[in-house]
Amino acid sequence: MELRELVRHRAALVRMRTKLKNKIHSIMFMKGTSISYVGTHTFTKGYIQKLKELNDYRINGYLRIIESLNDEINTISKKILLLAQEDEIAKLLMTVPGIGYYSALLIVSEVGDINRFPDSYHLCSYAGLVPSTRSSGGLTYHGSITKTGSKYLRWIMLECVHAHIRNEKNSNVAQFYHRISKKKGNSKAAVAAASKLVKIVYWIMKERRVYNRSQ
């Protein structure tokens, strides 16, 4: 329970930071101001300096809060990294492209004992990554994902699958994603690929538990 609260707390801090960054972008949009930046990350040191030079009290206030959040996130991240390096299952999960130390520990904390899930489908269901179903007139219809169970597990698996796709162009999961995206779009493809990644996570955790019992 303490581990789960730790990784969830970090996730909450990151969400707070993202909201503040979005507020800054909203202010700049309303002012009709834009700042060029290099790379994929917007809030680099150079970009932040340019924001400060705008001399907007709202932006400067948000930047001070973001700086404080960064310090807290870094402190918690160091603690999570140490815990992940000591957890055997987390270390195994980290061998999967797209799953880092934080993702691995969050997965471990949200799943708990893998034996409470009889198969990989039930773990996908717990993550809310299976389609909802309804029956009418003897026919079964599949709708959007259920979004039941652990919202944190669903969120991190979607994050992991995007990271996986960026780094592993030719993996089975990446190829599966691209096939689905051509037919149903990126959003549905990401959900389908995340479900596939959950199944990989399930068997890694399941095999490790079986191995531990045999020792």
HELIX and SHEET records of a PDB file:
HELIX    1   1 GLU A    2  LYS A   31  1                                  30    
HELIX    2   2 LYS A   45  GLU A   53  1                                   9    
HELIX    3   3 TYR A   57  GLU A   86  1                                  30    
HELIX    4   4 GLU A   88  LEU A   93  1                                   6    
HELIX    5   5 TYR A  101  VAL A  111  1                                  11    
HELIX    6   6 ILE A  114  ARG A  116  5                                   3    
HELIX    7   7 SER A  120  TYR A  126  1                                   7    
HELIX    8   8 LYS A  151  ASN A  167  1                                  17    
HELIX    9   9 ASN A  172  LYS A  184  1                                  13    
HELIX   10  10 ASN A  186  SER A  214  1                                  29    
SHEET    1   A 2 PRO A 131  SER A 136  0                                        
SHEET    2   A 2 LEU A 139  ILE A 145 -1                                        
END                                                                             
